[in-house]
């Protein structure tokens, strides 16, 4: 029997499949799970259905560390507040130093030892003085990470032209190449404003539509699409 359970991340709102191990996890439990930033809080929403176990590489799923304590919850809320303040401070310093970059998001590690500042820019930026400002203010290791416009949309989120949350911000794990030929095969009118997403690039769902033509989905696959 699979030990995978489904949770909803408190930070991103995404559904996450995680390994519970020997822990007695039940619906509604708030848990601390492994993440790229050292930890994330998530609420258990499914423990038994086939949707949870429908994962090709279960070993790659993050691990549930423990049920979250009140202290874990307080710390998570405190980190979110710190990230918001760090964003405002960094934005102010960028303007003061007239740096040609756009700050996208700030993420703190759960152990409070490192902060990552995500930004977009047209080219390379000399942000050494900015990093010194941030390190002096926040007393932690600072990493500036340049990302593309599609990654920016994934971090920030939003609603697509369909009225639903962006695919990249809700369920997509990686970006696949999307070409104009995929739109032509579906006999879509080639209007840039109609087939471009919030990021300004071709909508990812153009690739989904091409792959789904003439295909019959199983019940589990339909459940995954609805996620």
DRENNUSE-724091 format. One record per residue: residue in one letter; x, y, z of N, C-alpha, C in turn. Coordinates in pm, 1 decimal. Example, Ala and Ser with C-alpha at 12.3 -4.5 7.8 and 13.67 -1.06 7.14 Angstrom:
% DRENNUSE-724091
PT   code     n.east    n.north       n.up    ca.east   ca.north      ca.up     c.east    c.north       c.up
PT      A     1319.0     -569.0      780.0     1230.0     -450.0      780.0     1320.0     -330.0      780.0
PT      S     1285.0     -225.0      708.0     1367.0     -106.0      714.0     1290.0        3.0      787.0
END
This chain:
% DRENNUSE-724091
PT   code     n.east    n.north       n.up    ca.east   ca.north      ca.up     c.east    c.north       c.up
PT      X       85.1     -120.7        0.0        0.0        0.0        0.0       87.7      124.3        0.0
PT      X       54.2      223.6      -82.3      134.0      344.5      -92.9      122.7      427.5       34.6
PT      X      234.6      490.5       73.2      230.9      576.0      191.8      218.7      722.6      153.2
PT      X      177.5      748.9       26.6      161.7      885.8      -19.9       27.9      943.7       25.7
PT      X       30.9     1069.9       65.6      -91.1     1141.6       98.1      -88.6     1274.7       23.0
PT      X     -203.7     1333.0        2.2     -213.9     1461.9      -66.8     -234.1     1573.1       35.5
PT      X     -161.2     1681.5       15.1     -171.0     1797.0      102.8     -180.4     1923.3       17.9
PT      X     -229.1     2029.9       76.4     -231.1     2160.1        9.8     -132.7     2251.1       82.0
PT      X      -36.0     2302.3        7.2       65.6     2389.4       63.6        5.3     2519.2      114.7
PT      X       43.3     2558.9      234.1       -3.5     2685.1      290.7       57.1     2804.1      217.5
PT      X      174.7     2785.5      158.8      241.7     2896.3       90.4      189.7     2916.5      -51.5
PT      X      183.2     2808.4     -127.6      151.8     2820.3     -269.5        8.7     2782.5     -305.6
PT      X      -59.0     2706.8     -219.0     -193.3     2659.6     -250.8     -193.2     2539.1     -343.7
PT      X      -73.6     2488.1     -377.9      -63.6     2372.9     -467.8      -88.5     2242.9     -392.1
PT      X     -137.9     2143.4     -467.6     -151.0     2009.2     -411.6      -14.1     1941.3     -416.5
PT      X       27.6     1887.4     -303.6      157.8     1821.6     -290.9      136.1     1677.7     -247.9
PT      X      205.3     1585.6     -312.2      203.6     1446.2     -268.8      329.1     1422.0     -185.8
PT      X      311.5     1371.2      -64.7      424.1     1353.1       26.4      415.9     1216.5       93.2
PT      X      531.5     1165.6      133.3      539.9     1034.5      199.2      521.1     1052.1      350.0
PT      X      426.1      977.2      405.2      398.6      990.2      548.4      483.7      896.3      633.0
PT      X      539.9      791.7      571.5      620.6      696.4      648.0      536.5      625.4      752.3
PT      X      587.5      622.4      875.5      517.2      554.6      984.1      425.9      648.4     1063.1
PT      X      416.9      771.8     1020.5      334.4      868.4     1093.1      186.1      838.5     1075.2
PT      X      109.7      859.6     1179.0      -35.6      842.9     1173.2      -95.1      976.2     1130.5
PT      X     -113.5      992.1      999.3     -160.5     1118.0      943.6     -307.3     1105.6      905.5
PT      X     -385.8     1206.7      941.9     -528.0     1205.1      912.8     -571.0     1331.7      839.9
PT      X     -689.4     1324.7      781.5     -745.6     1439.5      709.3     -749.2     1562.5      799.4
PT      X     -707.4     1676.3      744.2     -713.7     1800.6      819.0     -591.3     1831.2      902.0
PT      X     -498.4     1735.1      914.7     -376.8     1759.4      992.3     -289.2     1863.5      923.8
PT      X     -233.1     1953.2     1002.3     -134.7     2049.2      952.0        3.4     1988.7      973.7
PT      X       79.1     1972.7      864.4      206.5     1901.8      871.4      322.2     1988.3      822.4
PT      X      439.7     1957.6      873.2      563.6     2017.2      823.6      623.2     1919.2      724.1
PT      X      639.2     1961.9      598.6      693.4     1874.2      495.0      823.2     1931.3      439.9
PT      X      903.3     1844.1      381.9     1028.0     1887.5      320.3      998.5     1975.7      199.1
PT      X     1084.9     2072.7      175.3     1070.5     2158.0       57.9     1206.7     2211.1       18.0
PT      X     1210.2     2280.4      -96.4     1336.0     2338.2     -143.6     1388.3     2446.1      -49.9
PT      X     1302.0     2496.7       37.5     1342.0     2603.1      129.3     1351.3     2553.4      273.3
PT      X     1371.4     2424.1      288.6     1395.2     2369.4      420.9     1271.2     2329.8      497.7
PT      X     1153.9     2358.5      445.1     1031.6     2320.7      513.7      913.2     2401.9      466.8
PT      X      795.0     2341.7      470.5      672.4     2409.8      431.4      558.7     2349.5      511.9
PT      X      458.2     2428.6      540.9      340.6     2377.7      609.1      234.3     2343.4      506.5
PT      X      165.8     2231.5      528.1       62.2     2187.3      434.8      -45.7     2112.6      510.7
PT      X     -169.0     2124.0      460.2     -283.9     2059.2      523.8     -319.3     1932.4      447.0
PT      X     -337.7     1823.3      518.0     -373.0     1695.2      455.7     -516.8     1701.4      405.0
PT      X     -535.4     1669.1      276.6     -669.0     1672.9      217.0     -712.9     1537.2      162.8
PT      X     -621.7     1440.0      153.3     -658.5     1308.5       99.9     -555.8     1206.6      147.8
PT      X     -602.5     1096.0      199.9     -510.9      993.9      251.1     -532.4      855.6      191.0
PT      X     -640.1      837.3      115.1     -673.2      700.9       73.4     -701.5      682.0      -74.3
PT      X     -741.2      785.3     -147.1     -784.8      765.1     -284.8     -667.6      735.8     -377.7
PT      X     -700.7      688.4     -496.8     -598.5      656.0     -595.8     -525.9      777.4     -649.1
PT      X     -585.7      896.6     -633.5     -520.7     1018.1     -681.1     -389.9     1040.7     -607.0
PT      X     -388.6     1007.3     -477.6     -266.8     1026.5     -397.7     -153.4      937.5     -447.8
PT      X     -185.0      813.4     -474.8      -81.1      717.5     -512.1      -43.2      724.6     -658.7
PT      X     -115.8      805.9     -737.5      -88.5      813.7     -880.8       33.2      903.6     -904.1
PT      X      150.6      849.0     -882.4      274.5      923.1     -900.3      379.4      826.2     -951.3
PT      X      443.9      861.5    -1062.4      537.4      770.0    -1126.9      659.0      740.7    -1039.9
PT      X      711.4      842.4     -972.7      829.8      823.8     -889.9      797.1      862.1     -746.3
PT      X      737.4      767.5     -674.7      696.4      794.9     -537.2      815.4      825.8     -447.6
PT      X      931.1      767.1     -479.5     1050.8      789.7     -397.0     1096.9      934.9     -404.5
PT      X     1057.9     1003.7     -513.0     1099.5     1142.9     -529.5     1009.2     1239.3     -453.6
PT      X      899.5     1189.5     -398.4      807.5     1275.1     -324.4      872.1     1323.2     -195.5
PT      X      841.8     1445.6     -152.4      897.4     1493.7      -25.9      843.6     1412.9       91.4
PT      X      909.1     1424.2      203.6      872.1     1348.9      323.8      800.7     1440.6      423.2
PT      X      699.6     1386.4      487.3      636.5     1459.1      597.8      727.2     1445.3      719.1
PT      X      776.1     1555.6      769.7      868.6     1552.5      883.0      794.0     1521.2     1011.8
PT      X      682.2     1590.2     1032.6      602.4     1569.5     1154.5      472.8     1648.7     1141.8
PT      X      381.6     1622.7     1233.7      266.3     1711.4     1245.9      317.2     1846.7     1294.7
PT      X      264.7     1951.9     1235.7      311.8     2085.5     1273.5      260.5     2122.7     1412.0
PT      X      349.6     2179.5     1490.7      312.3     2227.2     1623.8      264.7     2372.2     1614.2
PT      X      212.7     2424.0     1723.1      172.5     2565.2     1726.6      293.0     2654.9     1701.1
PT      X      410.2     2612.4     1750.5      531.9     2690.4     1729.0      570.5     2692.5     1581.3
PT      X      555.5     2577.4     1512.0      582.0     2571.7     1367.4      490.2     2668.1     1293.0
PT      X      362.9     2670.1     1332.0      265.6     2757.7     1266.2      300.7     2904.5     1288.5
PT      X      336.5     2939.5     1412.8      374.1     3077.9     1443.5      499.4     3118.5     1365.9
PT      X      596.5     3028.7     1358.8      719.8     3059.3     1287.7      693.6     3079.5     1138.8
PT      X      606.5     2996.6     1081.3      574.1     3009.3      938.9      509.4     3144.5      910.3
PT      X      414.7     3184.8      993.9      350.3     3316.0      975.0      452.5     3428.1      992.0
PT      X      544.2     3411.4     1087.3      647.0     3512.0     1111.0      739.9     3524.1      990.5
PT      X      774.5     3409.7      929.4      860.9     3411.4      811.5      791.6     3481.5      694.5
PT      X      662.9     3458.1      676.6      589.0     3525.9      570.3      592.2     3677.3      590.1
PT      X      579.3     3719.3      714.2      585.8     3862.3      743.7      724.9     3917.1      716.3
PT      X      827.6     3841.1      754.3      965.9     3882.9      728.5      992.6     3894.3      578.5
PT      X      939.7     3799.2      501.0      958.3     3802.7      355.5      894.7     3927.5      295.0
PT      X      775.9     3962.2      343.2      707.6     4081.2      291.6      788.7     4207.2      322.4
PT      X      844.1     4215.4      442.9      924.9     4331.6      479.6     1055.1     4335.8      399.3
PT      X     1115.0     4218.3      378.1     1238.2     4212.1      299.8     1213.0     4255.6      156.0
PT      X     1096.8     4218.3      101.8     1061.2     4258.2      -34.4     1054.0     4410.7      -43.9
PT      X      988.1     4472.3       51.5      974.4     4618.4       50.3     1110.4     4686.5       63.3
PT      X     1195.5     4635.3      152.9     1327.6     4695.2      173.5     1412.9     4683.4       47.9
PT      X     1412.4     4562.4      -12.4     1491.9     4539.7     -133.4     1441.4     4627.3     -248.0
PT      X     1310.6     4638.7     -260.1     1252.5     4723.2     -364.8     1299.4     4867.6     -349.7
PT      X     1304.2     4913.8     -226.6     1348.3     5050.5     -199.4     1494.1     5069.0     -238.9
PT      X     1580.5     4972.1     -204.6     1722.8     4982.2     -236.5     1747.2     4974.5     -387.1
PT      X     1667.4     4894.2     -456.7     1679.9     4885.0     -603.0     1652.0     5021.6     -666.1
PT      X     1549.8     5087.9     -616.5     1515.2     5220.1     -668.3     1622.8     5323.8     -634.6
PT      X     1676.2     5316.5     -511.5     1780.3     5411.1     -471.5     1905.2     5396.1     -556.7
PT      X     1938.0     5274.3     -592.5     2059.7     5248.7     -671.3     2030.0     5242.1     -821.5
PT      X     1906.0     5269.6     -858.2     1861.8     5271.2     -999.4     1911.3     5148.6    -1076.4
PT      X     1888.8     5033.6    -1019.7     1929.4     4908.9    -1084.9     1821.6     4865.3    -1184.3
PT      X     1860.5     4825.9    -1307.2     1762.2     4783.9    -1409.7     1715.0     4639.9    -1388.8
PT      X     1643.5     4617.7    -1280.9     1595.9     4484.0    -1247.5     1458.8     4495.2    -1182.1
PT      X     1382.3     4386.6    -1188.5     1249.1     4382.9    -1128.4     1244.4     4271.6    -1025.5
PT      X     1220.5     4308.4     -901.0     1211.5     4209.8     -794.2     1079.8     4133.3     -806.2
PT      X     1088.3     3999.8     -799.8      969.1     3916.3     -816.5      917.1     3860.9     -685.1
PT      X     1006.2     3803.5     -604.5      962.9     3742.2     -478.3     1082.9     3723.5     -386.9
PT      X     1053.3     3705.5     -259.1     1155.5     3677.2     -158.7     1114.1     3550.8      -85.0
PT      X     1207.4     3459.0      -69.1     1180.3     3335.3        3.6     1288.0     3313.8      109.4
PT      X     1244.4     3295.9      233.7     1336.1     3265.4      344.1     1339.3     3114.6      367.6
PT      X     1455.0     3063.8      403.5     1465.5     2924.6      444.5     1404.7     2909.6      583.6
PT      X     1349.2     2792.1      610.5     1278.7     2769.4      736.3     1371.9     2784.0      855.9
PT      X     1503.0     2759.6      834.6     1598.7     2773.5      945.0     1649.8     2916.8      961.0
PT      X     1599.9     3007.3      877.1     1630.2     3150.7      884.8     1776.7     3185.1      854.2
PT      X     1850.2     3093.6      791.9     1990.9     3118.6      765.8     2018.1     3175.0      626.6
PT      X     1916.6     3173.0      540.7     1938.7     3217.2      403.2     1810.0     3273.9      344.5
PT      X     1825.9     3376.9      263.4     1711.9     3433.5      192.5     1743.1     3441.8       44.1
PT      X     1646.8     3403.9      -39.5     1664.8     3409.3     -184.5     1575.0     3519.5     -240.2
PT      X     1636.3     3609.4     -317.5     1564.3     3720.1     -379.0     1557.1     3693.5     -529.7
PT      X     1437.5     3664.6     -578.5     1416.9     3632.5     -719.4     1389.8     3761.9     -796.5
PT      X     1452.2     3773.8     -913.8     1432.1     3895.0     -992.9     1441.2     3863.0    -1142.0
PT      X     1387.7     3953.2    -1222.1     1401.0     3944.6    -1368.1     1478.3     4066.4    -1416.5
PT      X     1552.5     4047.6    -1525.3     1631.0     4156.4    -1584.5     1666.0     4117.7    -1726.7
PT      X     1693.5     4218.0    -1808.8     1727.4     4193.0    -1949.5     1870.0     4140.9    -1966.5
PT      X     1956.2     4168.5    -1872.7     2095.3     4123.7    -1884.4     2156.1     4102.9    -1747.1
PT      X     2288.8     4104.2    -1740.9     2358.6     4086.2    -1613.8     2351.3     4214.9    -1531.8
PT      X     2337.6     4199.3    -1400.0     2325.6     4312.9    -1309.8     2438.3     4308.2    -1206.1
PT      X     2501.0     4421.9    -1184.3     2601.1     4431.3    -1078.1     2527.4     4467.8     -948.9
PT      X     2492.5     4366.3     -870.6     2413.8     4390.7     -749.7     2497.5     4370.5     -622.8
PT      X     2629.1     4384.3     -631.5     2713.8     4361.0     -514.4     2680.4     4456.2     -399.6
PT      X     2659.9     4583.6     -431.6     2624.8     4678.7     -326.0     2486.8     4647.4     -267.9
PT      X     2395.8     4603.1     -352.4     2262.2     4566.8     -305.6     2269.2     4449.9     -208.1
PT      X     2350.0     4350.6     -240.3     2365.8     4233.9     -152.4     2423.3     4276.7      -18.1
PT      X     2517.1     4369.9      -19.5     2574.0     4420.1      106.2     2466.8     4489.2      189.7
PT      X     2382.2     4566.6      123.1     2272.3     4633.1      194.0     2180.1     4530.5      259.9
PT      X     2146.2     4426.1      184.6     2053.9     4324.6      235.1     2115.8     4243.8      349.0
PT      X     2243.2     4205.6      332.5     2310.8     4126.6      435.7     2324.9     4206.8      564.8
PT      X     2354.1     4334.9      551.5     2367.2     4420.9      669.5     2234.6     4436.9      741.4
PT      X     2127.2     4446.7      665.1     1994.4     4468.0      724.1     1938.0     4341.9      787.1
PT      X     1954.4     4226.2      720.7     1885.7     4104.6      764.6     1976.3     4002.7      833.1
PT      X     2107.6     4025.9      832.7     2201.6     3940.4      906.8     2187.7     3792.5      868.2
PT      X     2183.8     3766.1      738.9     2176.2     3628.3      690.5     2243.9     3619.4      554.1
PT      X     2261.6     3496.7      506.6     2319.0     3475.9      374.3     2216.1     3516.1      269.2
PT      X     2259.6     3595.4      171.5     2170.5     3646.0       67.8     2207.3     3586.7      -68.0
PT      X     2106.3     3538.4     -140.6     2127.8     3489.6     -276.6     2034.8     3564.8     -371.7
PT      X     2092.8     3622.1     -476.4     2013.4     3686.7     -580.6     2000.3     3587.0     -695.8
PT      X     1876.7     3554.5     -733.4     1855.8     3452.7     -835.9     1774.0     3510.8     -951.7
PT      X     1836.5     3517.4    -1068.7     1768.5     3570.5    -1186.5     1682.1     3462.0    -1249.6
PT      X     1558.5     3497.3    -1283.9     1465.8     3401.0    -1342.6     1405.1     3460.1    -1469.1
PT      X     1341.7     3375.2    -1550.0     1275.2     3419.8    -1671.9     1131.0     3459.9    -1644.7
PT      X     1065.7     3510.9    -1748.3      929.1     3560.5    -1731.0      829.5     3447.6    -1701.5
PT      X      855.6     3327.8    -1753.0      765.0     3216.6    -1723.5      777.1     3174.6    -1576.7
PT      X      900.6     3175.2    -1526.1      920.6     3143.6    -1384.1      860.7     3252.2    -1295.2
PT      X      864.3     3375.7    -1343.1      804.3     3485.5    -1268.3      654.1     3462.9    -1252.8
PT      X      588.0     3424.7    -1362.0      444.0     3397.3    -1356.1      415.1     3280.6    -1261.7
PT      X      502.5     3181.8    -1261.5      484.5     3065.9    -1173.3      494.0     3105.6    -1026.7
PT      X      586.9     3195.9     -995.5      604.8     3240.6     -857.0      491.6     3331.1     -810.5
PT      X      453.4     3425.3     -895.5      354.3     3525.8     -857.4      212.4     3470.9     -864.4
PT      X      184.1     3389.6     -969.0       50.6     3334.5     -986.2      -44.0     3434.0    -1052.3
PT      X     -168.9     3393.9    -1065.7     -269.0     3478.4    -1130.0     -372.9     3392.6    -1199.9
PT      X     -461.7     3457.3    -1274.9     -567.3     3387.5    -1347.7     -542.5     3396.2    -1497.0
PT      X     -561.8     3285.0    -1566.9     -547.1     3282.8    -1711.3     -672.6     3332.6    -1779.7
PT      X     -669.6     3335.9    -1912.8     -786.8     3382.2    -1988.9     -906.5     3289.5    -1969.8
PT      X     -880.2     3166.4    -1924.3     -987.9     3070.6    -1899.1    -1058.9     3098.6    -1767.9
PT      X    -1001.2     3187.3    -1686.6    -1061.2     3218.2    -1557.3    -1012.3     3131.2    -1444.3
PT      X     -922.4     3037.5    -1475.1     -870.0     2948.3    -1371.8     -728.2     2989.7    -1335.2
PT      X     -677.3     2944.6    -1218.3     -539.0     2976.7    -1181.2     -440.9     2928.9    -1287.5
PT      X     -332.4     3001.7    -1304.2     -232.4     2965.4    -1404.4     -185.4     2821.6    -1384.9
PT      X     -171.6     2749.4    -1495.8     -126.9     2609.5    -1490.2        8.6     2599.1    -1420.9
PT      X      100.8     2690.9    -1456.3      235.9     2684.6    -1402.0      236.7     2708.8    -1252.0
PT      X      138.9     2785.3    -1201.5      134.6     2818.0    -1059.7       50.0     2720.3     -979.6
PT      X      -18.7     2628.4    -1047.9     -107.8     2537.7     -976.6      -62.3     2392.3     -978.7
PT      X      -27.7     2337.9    -1097.0        5.5     2195.0    -1098.6      129.7     2158.9    -1179.2
PT      X      174.6     2246.8    -1267.7      289.6     2211.9    -1351.5      418.1     2205.1    -1269.1
PT      X      500.0     2106.1    -1298.7      628.1     2091.8    -1229.8      742.4     2149.5    -1312.6
PT      X      736.9     2131.1    -1445.0      841.0     2182.5    -1535.0      775.0     2247.3    -1655.5
PT      X      850.1     2331.6    -1723.8      801.4     2396.4    -1844.7      842.8     2315.8    -1967.4
PT      X      748.3     2294.8    -2057.1      776.6     2227.8    -2183.2      774.9     2331.4    -2295.7
PT      X      856.3     2311.8    -2400.8      856.3     2407.2    -2512.0      718.7     2414.5    -2578.9
PT      X      673.8     2535.9    -2608.8      546.8     2557.4    -2678.6      577.0     2639.1    -2804.2
PT      X      540.1     2587.2    -2919.0      569.4     2655.1    -3045.7      441.0     2698.0    -3115.1
PT      X      454.4     2789.5    -3208.8      338.9     2839.7    -3283.0      276.6     2730.0    -3369.0
PT      X      357.3     2629.1    -3403.7      304.4     2517.6    -3483.6      195.1     2442.2    -3407.5
PT      X      205.4     2437.3    -3275.8      104.0     2367.4    -3196.9      -30.4     2438.2    -3206.7
PT      X      -27.0     2570.2    -3217.4     -152.2     2644.9    -3234.8     -208.1     2623.4    -3374.7
PT      X     -120.4     2621.6    -3474.0     -165.9     2603.0    -3612.3     -229.6     2465.5    -3630.8
PT      X     -174.2     2362.5    -3568.7     -229.4     2228.0    -3581.8     -371.3     2220.7    -3527.8
PT      X     -402.0     2306.8    -3432.6     -535.3     2307.2    -3373.2     -627.6     2406.5    -3442.1
PT      X     -578.2     2464.9    -3552.7     -656.6     2559.4    -3633.2     -701.7     2679.8    -3550.0
PT      X     -610.6     2726.6    -3463.8     -637.8     2844.7    -3382.2     -593.0     2968.7    -3458.7
PT      X     -673.9     3073.9    -3452.4     -636.2     3199.5    -3516.8     -509.6     3253.1    -3449.8
PT      X     -406.9     3280.4    -3528.2     -278.6     3324.2    -3472.9     -284.8     3472.9    -3438.4
PT      X     -341.4     3499.9    -3322.6     -349.7     3635.0    -3268.6     -268.8     3636.9    -3139.2
PT      X     -154.9     3707.8    -3136.2      -67.2     3705.5    -3018.3     -138.3     3736.3    -2887.2
PT      X     -233.8     3827.1    -2889.3     -302.9     3863.0    -2765.5     -396.2     3752.1    -2718.0
PT      X     -435.3     3663.2    -2810.2     -528.0     3555.7    -2774.6     -456.4     3429.0    -2728.1
PT      X     -334.6     3408.7    -2777.5     -266.1     3282.5    -2747.0     -145.6     3301.6    -2655.2
PT      X     -130.5     3420.3    -2598.0      -20.7     3446.4    -2505.2      -72.7     3451.2    -2362.3
PT      X        8.1     3402.5    -2269.9      -30.2     3404.5    -2129.4       11.4     3533.7    -2061.5
PT      X       -3.3     3539.8    -1928.9       33.4     3659.6    -1853.7      182.2     3689.6    -1863.4
PT      X      261.8     3586.1    -1890.0      406.5     3603.4    -1898.7      448.6     3662.7    -2033.2
PT      X      354.3     3670.0    -2128.9      388.1     3720.2    -2261.4      434.5     3612.4    -2357.0
PT      X      446.9     3489.6    -2309.6      485.6     3376.3    -2393.0      361.0     3297.1    -2433.4
PT      X      378.5     3206.2    -2529.2      265.9     3122.8    -2571.9      212.1     3042.3    -2453.6
PT      X       80.6     3032.1    -2445.9       17.6     2963.1    -2333.8       58.1     2815.8    -2329.2
PT      X       89.2     2768.3    -2210.6      130.2     2628.4    -2193.4       20.8     2531.7    -2234.9
PT      X     -106.9     2572.7    -2220.6     -216.7     2481.3    -2250.7     -226.1     2448.1    -2398.9
PT      X     -158.0     2522.8    -2484.9     -154.3     2486.8    -2627.0      -89.6     2349.8    -2644.1
PT      X        9.5     2322.3    -2561.5       74.8     2192.0    -2565.0      -14.6     2082.9    -2510.3
PT      X      -93.9     2115.0    -2407.1     -184.9     2015.6    -2349.8     -288.9     1973.4    -2452.4
PT      X     -344.2     2071.9    -2524.1     -448.9     2043.6    -2621.2     -397.3     1953.4    -2732.1
PT      X     -274.0     1978.9    -2777.3     -219.2     1897.5    -2885.0     -202.8     1753.2    -2841.1
PT      X     -154.7     1734.0    -2717.5     -131.8     1598.9    -2667.6     -260.6     1522.8    -2644.5
PT      X     -369.9     1596.2    -2614.9     -494.8     1529.9    -2577.6     -584.7     1496.2    -2696.3
PT      X     -549.2     1541.3    -2814.8     -637.2     1516.2    -2930.0     -646.6     1366.8    -2960.0
PT      X     -768.7     1317.3    -2955.9     -792.2     1177.0    -2989.8     -751.6     1081.1    -2881.3
PT      X     -725.3     1131.4    -2759.6     -680.3     1043.3    -2653.3     -791.7     1021.2    -2552.7
PT      X     -801.0      899.8    -2499.9     -900.5      867.1    -2398.9     -829.9      857.7    -2264.6
PT      X     -879.8      932.5    -2166.4     -817.7      934.8    -2034.9     -884.2      834.9    -1941.3
PT      X     -803.2      781.8    -1850.3     -857.7      694.9    -1746.8     -918.9      782.7    -1637.4
PT      X     -990.2      720.1    -1544.1    -1054.0      795.2    -1434.9     -949.9      866.5    -1349.5
PT      X     -836.3      800.6    -1319.7     -731.8      862.0    -1238.1     -669.1      981.1    -1308.6
PT      X     -651.9      969.4    -1441.8     -591.7     1079.7    -1516.8     -683.3     1200.8    -1519.0
PT      X     -813.9     1178.5    -1528.7     -908.0     1290.1    -1523.8     -900.2     1359.6    -1386.8
PT      X     -883.7     1277.6    -1281.5     -872.5     1335.0    -1146.9     -748.4     1422.7    -1136.1
PT      X     -638.8     1379.1    -1197.3     -515.7     1456.6    -1195.3     -531.3     1587.8    -1271.8
PT      X     -603.9     1584.1    -1384.4     -625.8     1705.2    -1462.2     -706.4     1804.5    -1381.8
PT      X     -806.3     1756.1    -1307.9     -888.4     1845.1    -1226.6     -808.5     1909.0    -1116.4
PT      X     -700.2     1838.4    -1068.7     -612.0     1898.5     -967.2     -546.4     2022.6    -1022.0
END
